[in-house]
């Protein structure tokens, strides 16, 4: 036996043995952390998989099926107009309002279709970071200065980090641009306005289904929340009509697929997730039985992304819950340690805040009550901004998925840039406020 090849297996067996042998089962801290891991995963599955992740996967699949590689490169490619590509990418979060995990399928869709690394990264950061409602609530609950700093910092970060990634990997981007220059002009199957309306309807379903509850004082957001499900249903119906008229979907199958969703919406109005789930099951059936062509390609691309992304996300959420727990609950790391470490405005306080925020999973808007509690426990305003700039855009689950999309090195560079910029932005803000 060649032990040079087998020693790693032996070391692994020994490590696992001792980890299991000394596993602190029975201690309140460890058992509580296990519970938090399962509770966070249960909450994520209930609140985000059906309403956020599945629509995002369908949108990403649609990008692969209906948007040509040349079209993506025209607006986001390595040779695209930088002002246009970075400008659009940097404000995308104002429309999408997604979390760090939901944006991943969308990022994968445009990146794999040939988008330049810089614009794609700007989109990746801005998607969860520039949430209009989150910024409004930050200003109202945590103070106008912090809300304004978050808004400005998120837009600037998306562009700067995107440009930095482009510069670091400029040789790869130059080679990509040279290869893209040789691609033929794409065959146009339908007018641009039809494709735009199709993606807009899917984005509207994603946005309105996840519209967060707002206080009556936030008149616009509160009013939209009151009609979020009728708006979601309207855009879902519009999507069905477009699929029939422009994409060749079978009208009878669309009607059959829509009936269960409509009935569940009528008889179980207090459980909209049932109708939402039935709608996507019906859509999957329509696409999967449509025969060869764009619709089948759409379903295949969405399903392929699901297999790549979902296991990593769930594993990451489990680990995140075990380490840091849910908002208001503790994982294996005591929250008192975190509160103690982020007091004042030192480099280490801001750096620690950025690191913790980068690894913790924040669903949309949950960062605000978390910060409210930490500020009450003595957290400095600088570290608070660092958390707001690093937390919503990153999480351990998203890092695991990004590693599978663009590799370990690029993921590490991206995470490092976010943490460093968040740290120094927090220090700068804390020095003045």
C-alpha positions as CSV (number, residue, x, y, z in Angstrom):
1,X,0.0,0.0,0.0
2,X,1.3,3.4,-0.9
3,X,0.8,5.5,2.2
4,X,1.8,8.7,0.5
5,X,-1.6,8.5,-1.2
6,X,-3.5,7.2,1.8
7,X,-2.3,9.4,4.7
8,X,-4.9,12.1,3.9
9,X,-7.7,9.5,4.4
10,X,-6.2,8.3,7.6
11,X,-5.8,11.9,8.9
12,X,-9.4,12.6,8.0
13,X,-10.7,9.4,9.8
14,X,-8.7,10.4,12.9
15,X,-10.0,14.0,12.8
16,X,-13.6,12.9,12.5
17,X,-13.2,10.3,15.3
18,X,-11.9,12.9,17.8
19,X,-14.5,15.5,16.7
20,X,-17.3,13.0,17.3
21,X,-15.7,11.7,20.5
22,X,-15.5,15.1,22.1
23,X,-18.7,16.5,20.7
24,X,-20.2,18.6,23.5
25,X,-23.7,17.1,23.1
26,X,-25.7,18.0,26.2
27,X,-24.2,21.4,26.8
28,X,-26.8,24.2,26.6
29,X,-24.7,26.3,24.2
30,X,-24.0,23.5,21.7
31,X,-27.6,22.1,21.8
32,X,-29.0,25.6,21.4
33,X,-26.7,26.2,18.4
34,X,-28.0,23.0,16.7
35,X,-31.6,24.1,17.3
36,X,-30.8,27.5,15.9
37,X,-29.2,25.9,12.8
38,X,-32.4,23.9,12.2
39,X,-34.7,26.8,13.0
40,X,-33.0,29.2,10.6
41,X,-33.0,26.6,7.9
42,X,-36.7,25.9,8.5
43,X,-37.4,29.7,8.4
44,X,-35.4,30.2,5.2
45,X,-37.2,27.3,3.5
46,X,-40.6,28.6,4.5
47,X,-40.1,32.3,3.8
48,X,-37.5,32.4,0.9
49,X,-37.4,29.2,-1.2
50,X,-40.8,29.4,-2.8
51,X,-41.3,33.2,-2.8
52,X,-37.7,34.3,-3.6
53,X,-35.4,31.5,-4.8
54,X,-37.7,29.7,-7.2
55,X,-38.8,32.9,-9.1
56,X,-35.1,33.9,-9.3
57,X,-34.2,30.5,-10.7
58,X,-36.9,30.8,-13.4
59,X,-35.7,34.3,-14.3
60,X,-32.1,33.0,-14.5
61,X,-33.3,30.1,-16.6
62,X,-35.1,32.5,-18.9
63,X,-31.9,34.5,-19.4
64,X,-30.2,31.4,-20.6
65,X,-33.1,30.4,-22.9
66,X,-34.3,33.7,-24.3
67,X,-31.4,36.1,-24.1
68,X,-28.6,35.5,-26.6
69,X,-25.0,35.6,-25.4
70,X,-24.3,38.4,-27.9
71,X,-27.2,40.4,-26.4
72,X,-25.8,40.1,-22.9
73,X,-22.4,41.1,-24.1
74,X,-23.8,44.1,-25.9
75,X,-24.9,45.7,-22.6
76,X,-22.7,43.9,-19.9
77,X,-19.9,42.3,-21.9
78,X,-16.2,43.1,-21.6
79,X,-16.4,45.5,-24.5
80,X,-19.7,47.1,-23.5
81,X,-20.1,50.8,-22.8
82,X,-18.8,51.1,-19.2
83,X,-21.1,54.0,-18.2
84,X,-24.2,52.1,-19.4
85,X,-23.2,48.7,-18.0
86,X,-22.0,49.8,-14.6
87,X,-24.8,52.4,-14.3
88,X,-27.6,49.8,-14.9
89,X,-25.9,47.2,-12.7
90,X,-25.3,49.6,-9.8
91,X,-29.0,50.6,-9.4
92,X,-30.5,47.2,-10.1
93,X,-31.2,46.6,-6.4
94,X,-33.8,49.4,-6.3
95,X,-35.9,47.3,-8.6
96,X,-35.2,43.7,-7.5
97,X,-35.0,44.1,-3.7
98,X,-33.6,40.6,-3.2
99,X,-31.4,39.1,-0.5
100,X,-27.8,37.9,-1.0
101,X,-28.9,34.3,-1.8
102,X,-31.8,35.2,-4.2
103,X,-29.5,37.3,-6.4
104,X,-27.2,34.4,-7.0
105,X,-29.2,32.7,-9.8
106,X,-29.6,36.0,-11.6
107,X,-25.8,36.7,-11.3
108,X,-25.1,33.2,-12.6
109,X,-27.4,33.7,-15.5
110,X,-25.7,36.9,-16.8
111,X,-22.2,35.8,-15.9
112,X,-22.4,32.5,-17.7
113,X,-23.9,34.2,-20.8
114,X,-20.8,36.3,-21.2
115,X,-21.3,39.4,-19.0
116,X,-18.0,41.1,-18.1
117,X,-16.8,40.3,-14.5
118,X,-16.9,44.0,-13.5
119,X,-20.6,44.7,-14.4
120,X,-21.7,41.3,-13.2
121,X,-20.0,41.9,-9.8
122,X,-21.6,45.4,-9.6
123,X,-25.0,43.7,-10.2
124,X,-24.2,41.0,-7.6
125,X,-23.4,43.5,-4.9
126,X,-26.2,46.0,-5.7
127,X,-29.0,43.5,-6.0
128,X,-29.3,42.9,-2.2
129,X,-27.6,46.1,-1.0
130,X,-29.7,48.8,-2.7
131,X,-33.1,47.9,-1.4
132,X,-35.3,51.0,-1.4
133,X,-37.6,50.0,1.5
134,X,-34.6,48.8,3.5
135,X,-32.9,52.2,3.0
136,X,-36.0,54.1,3.9
137,X,-36.5,52.0,7.1
138,X,-32.9,52.4,8.0
139,X,-33.2,56.2,7.8
140,X,-36.5,56.2,9.7
141,X,-35.5,53.8,12.5
142,X,-31.8,54.2,12.8
143,X,-31.4,57.8,11.7
144,X,-31.3,59.8,8.5
145,X,-27.5,60.0,8.4
146,X,-27.1,56.2,8.6
147,X,-29.8,55.7,6.0
148,X,-28.2,58.2,3.6
149,X,-24.7,56.8,4.2
150,X,-26.0,53.3,3.4
151,X,-27.7,54.4,0.1
152,X,-24.6,56.3,-1.1
153,X,-22.2,53.7,0.1
154,X,-24.1,50.8,-1.6
155,X,-24.1,52.6,-5.0
156,X,-20.5,53.6,-4.8
157,X,-19.4,50.1,-3.5
158,X,-21.1,48.3,-6.4
159,X,-19.3,50.4,-9.0
160,X,-15.9,50.5,-7.2
161,X,-15.9,46.8,-6.4
162,X,-16.9,46.0,-10.0
163,X,-14.1,48.2,-11.4
164,X,-11.6,46.7,-9.0
165,X,-12.5,43.1,-10.0
166,X,-12.2,44.1,-13.6
167,X,-8.8,45.6,-13.0
168,X,-7.5,42.7,-11.0
169,X,-8.6,40.2,-13.7
170,X,-8.0,42.6,-16.6
171,X,-6.0,40.1,-18.6
172,X,-8.8,37.5,-18.4
173,X,-11.3,40.2,-19.4
174,X,-9.1,41.3,-22.3
175,X,-9.0,37.7,-23.6
176,X,-12.8,37.4,-23.1
177,X,-13.3,40.7,-25.0
178,X,-11.1,39.4,-27.9
179,X,-13.1,36.2,-28.1
180,X,-16.4,38.0,-28.0
181,X,-15.4,40.2,-30.9
182,X,-15.3,37.2,-33.1
183,X,-18.9,36.1,-32.3
184,X,-21.4,36.6,-35.1
185,X,-24.4,38.9,-34.8
186,X,-27.3,37.1,-32.9
187,X,-30.4,36.0,-34.7
188,X,-33.3,38.1,-33.5
189,X,-36.3,35.8,-32.9
190,X,-38.6,38.5,-31.4
191,X,-38.6,42.3,-30.9
192,X,-36.7,43.6,-27.9
193,X,-39.8,45.0,-26.3
194,X,-41.4,41.6,-26.1
195,X,-38.4,40.1,-24.3
196,X,-38.3,43.2,-22.0
197,X,-42.0,42.8,-21.1
198,X,-41.5,39.1,-20.5
199,X,-38.6,39.6,-18.0
200,X,-40.4,42.6,-16.5
201,X,-43.4,40.5,-15.7
202,X,-41.3,37.8,-14.0
203,X,-39.3,40.5,-12.0
204,X,-42.6,42.0,-10.9
205,X,-43.8,38.7,-9.6
206,X,-40.6,38.3,-7.6
207,X,-40.8,41.9,-6.3
208,X,-44.5,42.1,-5.3
209,X,-44.6,38.6,-3.8
210,X,-41.8,39.6,-1.4
211,X,-43.0,43.2,-0.8
212,X,-42.3,43.7,2.9
213,X,-44.9,45.1,5.4
214,X,-44.5,48.8,6.1
215,X,-45.8,51.3,8.6
216,X,-48.8,53.5,7.6
217,X,-46.4,56.5,7.8
218,X,-44.6,55.0,4.8
219,X,-47.6,55.7,2.6
220,X,-46.4,54.3,-0.7
221,X,-44.9,51.1,0.6
222,X,-47.8,50.5,2.9
223,X,-50.3,51.0,0.1
224,X,-48.5,48.6,-2.2
225,X,-48.3,46.0,0.6
226,X,-52.1,46.1,0.8
227,X,-52.4,45.0,-2.8
228,X,-49.3,42.9,-3.2
229,X,-51.0,39.6,-4.0
230,X,-53.5,41.1,-6.6
231,X,-50.5,42.7,-8.3
232,X,-48.6,39.4,-8.2
233,X,-51.5,37.6,-9.7
234,X,-51.9,40.3,-12.4
235,X,-48.3,40.0,-13.6
236,X,-48.4,36.2,-13.4
237,X,-51.5,36.2,-15.6
238,X,-49.6,38.6,-18.0
239,X,-46.7,36.2,-18.1
240,X,-49.1,33.4,-19.1
241,X,-50.6,35.5,-21.9
242,X,-47.1,36.4,-23.2
243,X,-46.0,32.7,-23.1
244,X,-49.0,31.8,-25.3
245,X,-48.8,34.8,-27.7
246,X,-45.1,35.2,-28.2
247,X,-43.4,31.9,-27.1
248,X,-45.7,29.3,-28.4
249,X,-46.9,27.8,-25.1
250,X,-50.0,25.5,-25.3
251,X,-53.0,27.6,-24.3
252,X,-55.0,24.6,-22.9
253,X,-52.0,23.5,-20.8
254,X,-51.6,27.1,-19.4
255,X,-55.3,27.1,-18.4
256,X,-55.1,23.7,-16.8
257,X,-51.9,24.8,-14.9
258,X,-53.6,28.0,-13.8
259,X,-56.8,26.5,-12.3
260,X,-55.2,25.0,-9.1
261,X,-53.4,28.2,-8.4
262,X,-56.6,30.2,-8.8
263,X,-58.7,27.9,-6.6
264,X,-56.1,27.9,-3.9
265,X,-55.9,31.7,-4.0
266,X,-59.7,31.9,-3.6
267,X,-60.2,29.2,-0.9
268,X,-56.9,29.6,1.0
269,X,-56.4,33.4,0.7
270,X,-54.6,33.4,4.1
271,X,-52.0,31.0,2.8
272,X,-50.8,32.6,-0.5
273,X,-47.7,30.4,-0.6
274,X,-50.0,27.5,-1.6
275,X,-51.3,29.3,-4.7
276,X,-47.8,30.5,-5.4
277,X,-46.4,27.0,-5.2
278,X,-49.1,25.6,-7.4
279,X,-48.5,28.3,-10.0
280,X,-44.8,27.3,-10.3
281,X,-45.6,23.6,-10.4
282,X,-48.0,24.2,-13.2
283,X,-45.5,26.4,-15.1
284,X,-42.9,23.7,-14.7
285,X,-45.3,21.1,-16.2
286,X,-46.2,23.4,-19.1
287,X,-42.5,24.0,-19.9
288,X,-41.4,20.4,-19.4
289,X,-44.1,19.0,-21.7
290,X,-43.7,21.6,-24.4
291,X,-41.3,19.5,-26.5
292,X,-37.9,20.6,-27.8
293,X,-37.4,24.3,-28.2
294,X,-37.0,27.5,-26.1
295,X,-39.6,26.6,-23.4
296,X,-37.9,23.2,-22.7
297,X,-34.5,25.0,-22.7
298,X,-35.9,27.4,-20.1
299,X,-37.0,24.7,-17.8
300,X,-33.8,22.7,-18.3
301,X,-31.6,25.8,-17.5
302,X,-33.7,26.6,-14.4
303,X,-33.5,23.0,-13.2
304,X,-29.7,22.8,-13.8
305,X,-29.2,26.0,-11.7
306,X,-31.4,24.6,-8.9
307,X,-29.3,21.5,-8.6
308,X,-26.1,23.6,-8.5
309,X,-27.3,26.2,-6.1
310,X,-29.9,24.8,-3.7
311,X,-27.8,22.2,-1.8
312,X,-25.0,24.8,-1.2
313,X,-27.5,27.4,0.0
314,X,-29.2,25.1,2.5
315,X,-25.8,23.9,3.8
316,X,-24.6,27.4,4.2
317,X,-27.8,28.5,6.1
318,X,-27.3,25.5,8.4
319,X,-23.8,26.5,9.3
320,X,-24.7,30.2,9.6
321,X,-27.5,29.4,12.0
322,X,-25.2,27.2,14.1
323,X,-22.5,29.8,14.4
324,X,-24.6,33.0,14.8
325,X,-28.2,31.9,15.3
326,X,-31.3,33.9,14.2
327,X,-32.1,37.5,14.9
328,X,-32.8,37.6,18.7
329,X,-31.3,34.2,19.3
330,X,-27.8,32.9,19.9
331,X,-25.8,30.3,18.0
332,X,-22.5,28.8,19.3
333,X,-20.9,32.3,19.3
334,X,-22.4,34.4,22.1
335,X,-24.0,37.6,20.9
336,X,-22.5,39.4,23.9
337,X,-19.1,38.8,22.4
338,X,-20.2,40.4,19.1
339,X,-21.7,43.4,20.9
340,X,-18.5,43.9,23.0
341,X,-16.3,43.6,19.9
342,X,-18.1,46.3,17.8
343,X,-18.1,49.1,20.4
344,X,-16.4,52.4,19.5
345,X,-14.9,53.2,16.1
346,X,-11.6,51.5,16.1
347,X,-10.2,49.6,13.1
348,X,-10.8,46.3,14.8
349,X,-14.4,47.2,15.7
350,X,-15.2,48.0,12.1
351,X,-13.3,45.0,10.8
352,X,-14.9,42.6,13.1
353,X,-18.4,44.0,12.3
354,X,-17.6,43.6,8.6
355,X,-16.4,40.0,9.0
356,X,-19.4,38.9,11.1
357,X,-21.8,40.6,8.7
358,X,-20.1,38.9,5.7
359,X,-20.7,35.4,7.1
360,X,-24.1,35.9,8.8
361,X,-27.2,35.4,6.7
362,X,-29.4,38.5,6.6
363,X,-32.9,38.1,5.0
364,X,-34.2,41.3,3.5
365,X,-34.9,43.9,6.2
366,X,-33.7,41.7,9.1
367,X,-30.5,43.7,9.4
368,X,-32.4,46.7,10.8
369,X,-33.8,45.1,14.0
370,X,-30.5,43.4,14.5
371,X,-28.7,46.7,14.3
372,X,-31.2,48.3,16.6
373,X,-30.4,45.8,19.3
374,X,-26.7,46.1,18.8
375,X,-26.7,49.9,18.9
376,X,-28.6,49.7,22.1
377,X,-25.9,47.4,23.5
378,X,-23.2,49.9,22.7
379,X,-22.3,49.3,19.1
380,X,-20.5,52.3,17.4
381,X,-22.1,54.0,14.4
382,X,-19.1,53.2,12.2
383,X,-19.3,49.5,12.8
384,X,-23.1,49.8,12.2
385,X,-22.5,51.2,8.7
386,X,-19.9,48.5,8.1
387,X,-22.5,45.9,8.9
388,X,-25.1,47.5,6.6
389,X,-22.6,47.6,3.7
390,X,-21.2,44.1,4.1
391,X,-24.1,42.1,5.6
392,X,-27.0,42.2,3.0
393,X,-24.6,41.7,0.1
394,X,-22.7,38.7,1.5
395,X,-23.4,35.6,3.5
396,X,-21.7,32.2,4.1
397,X,-24.4,30.5,1.8
398,X,-23.8,33.0,-1.0
399,X,-20.0,32.5,-0.7
400,X,-20.3,28.7,-1.2
401,X,-22.5,29.3,-4.3
402,X,-20.2,32.0,-5.7
403,X,-17.3,29.6,-5.4
404,X,-19.0,27.1,-7.7
405,X,-19.9,29.9,-10.2
406,X,-16.7,31.9,-10.6
407,X,-14.1,29.9,-8.6
408,X,-12.4,30.2,-5.2
409,X,-9.9,33.0,-6.1
410,X,-12.4,35.4,-7.6
411,X,-14.8,34.7,-4.7
412,X,-12.1,35.3,-2.1
413,X,-11.1,38.6,-3.8
414,X,-14.7,39.8,-4.0
415,X,-15.3,39.0,-0.3
416,X,-12.1,40.7,0.7
417,X,-12.9,43.8,-1.3
418,X,-16.4,44.0,0.4
419,X,-14.9,43.5,3.9
420,X,-12.0,46.0,3.4
421,X,-14.2,48.7,1.9
422,X,-16.9,48.2,4.6
423,X,-14.3,48.5,7.3
424,X,-12.8,51.8,6.1
425,X,-16.1,53.2,5.2
426,X,-17.3,52.5,8.7
427,X,-14.2,54.2,10.2
428,X,-14.7,57.2,8.0
429,X,-18.4,57.5,8.9
430,X,-17.8,56.9,12.6
431,X,-15.1,59.7,12.7
432,X,-17.7,62.3,11.6
433,X,-20.9,60.9,13.3
